[in-house]
Amino acid sequence: MGQNPAQRAAKAAGGQQPKKRPGKAQREVIKRAQTARKKAGGGKPAVKKAVPLPRGSLRAAYGGTCPVCFKDYAKGEVITKVTEGWGHPGCAPRRLSAPEREFARNKARIESGETFRGQKPSDWRRGASPSSTRPAR
């Protein structure tokens, strides 16, 4: 009952036996098995680097169907937001860059006749410079 901490530790360790070291033959067998495992690619699995996903994409939490092409995608497959939900990244409409958007906007204005329609006609005369033009009547 009145045991000090050293006596309690000795009593707790009394039931444990020290580990015995394997013999020389056994150590050689273990060593051969370990080298064979390393050559075969066994042992600890290699740490795979996480591949970054494209912006706006994620891995599917569960399988589903792409609303654009109606093909299935599996759990863990990369998906992105498409017009009517989530689907394959290739099925999503391509996003235009800023210069492409501006070009498309200007082209649409020209094709609709909006550009130059409301502007006054030029007062330039053919074959003359702007400084020698007469005012339009």
Order of alpha helices (4+ residues) and beta strands (2+ residues): alpha-alpha-beta-beta-beta-beta-beta-alpha
